[in-house]
Amino acid sequence: MKKDPKENMKFVLKEIATRAGMSAGKKMGYVNNFTKLIQTTAVGSDFGFSSEEIIICLRVTIFNRSKEVRAAAVRALRYLFTDENSFSEMMKLRVDIFIVR
């Protein structure tokens, strides 16, 4: 991964949001890279995207046919929610409906 967190986030989210032509294993790898990026960066870091934009990109992976990709997406969302504001964004976008299944 590149050094700048903003560049890394842009690349990973672009790949996660891509729907066609990607294997489940590759998609899961990008979601796991997103999770590592969140874990290794300081809380409250600026990734160049709002919480809402990040959640919308991750929401695509919750609909994936592969249960491993869906599990990785839920894990990524869990690490993303470090404060009440990001959790409120998730509730506003109604992602909770898709997680409980």
C-alpha angles and dihedrals in degrees: 000000000000121000101245112079091212092056091045092050093048092051096045095046091048090054093044092051092051106103108182131068101010126118120234091245093054092046090050089050092056092048090050090049088053089053092050090049091053092047096049097046124078118263110266094023118155111246095177092252133085120242088251093056092048093049091049090054092047092047089072090065093055088068094053118124092229114086090208091059091047090050091049089051093053090048090051091051090049091056091045093058103079097141142027093258095062091045090052089053090055092050091048090053090046095233089145090074091062096044095057103066 
